[in-house]
Amino acid sequence: MAESRFVEVSREEPIAVLTLNRPEVLNALDFELMTELADRLEELDADPAVGCAVLTGRGRAFAAGADIGEMAGLGVVDLLDRQPFAVWRRIDRVRMPLVAAVNGYALGGGLELAMACDIILAAASARLGQPEIRLGIIPGAGGTQRLPRRIGRYRASEWILTGARYTAQEALEAGLVNRVLPDDQLLDAARELARTIASRPRQAVRAAKEALRASERLPLGEGLRLEQHLFQALFATADKEEGMRAFLEKREPRFTGR
């Protein structure tokens, strides 16, 4: 795996922990960090020894948003030339499940990054929000699309139109995060959850993620057809045979990822 300046990777097979490492700027998401993150996720996604990854941040923030110092001098032509959203599309295509362990601030692009994961755990001290409106812009990496799907359009409208910050408990009550944990238990809980997911049959986990993601963009009829297609395809896997045989034999299954 290539070296990264701003993304630390700890392999703890069958999981990996990726830590955003720009603590001096609260892990602001500049182009270099996002490119490194997409690179590392793609490498792990292609590794059969890794079944799930945890994403967290170093220091006082998960990620406090985009790097405004980098963005302030950009114009439309610069954005068209750099194609900053291409890395977000790469992250969306990662097939293994991603668990966000949100410590501290998850604002703007930081919250959008957490929502690009499949499960969000938050520290009790975490603060979440989409403050882009305060800068004269709107969320551009999924905030206006993912947030209403998670907490409803009316709540999301208040979050985005006011640019306010919310506590982890408020985010939990809104349905945005799965669990709120004491700060010192967050990463251990995320690791434990990731290991549980990684212990499940690999092809079934990836198929389930694909179907769940599709539910946000497909009409019900098309989503049901995709689900049925994926369901049927899993009948060709060795893990399906092992899982059902183990159930009938009343023993724990021994999955191989095939």
Buried (B, 14 or more C-beta within 10 A) or exposed (E): EEEBEBBBBEBEEBBBBBBBBBBEBBBBBBBBBBBBBBBBBBBBBEBEEBBBBBBBBBBEBBBBBBBEEBBEEEEEEEEEEEEBEEBBEBBEEBBBBBBBBBBBBBBBBBBBBBBBBBBBBBBBBBBBBBBBBEBEEEBBBBBBBBBBBBBEEEBBBEBBEEBBBBBBEBBBBBEBBBBBBEBEEBBEBBBEBBBEBBBBBBBBBBBBBEBEBBEEEBEEEEBEEBBEEBEEEBEEBEBBEBBEEBEEEEEEBEBEBE
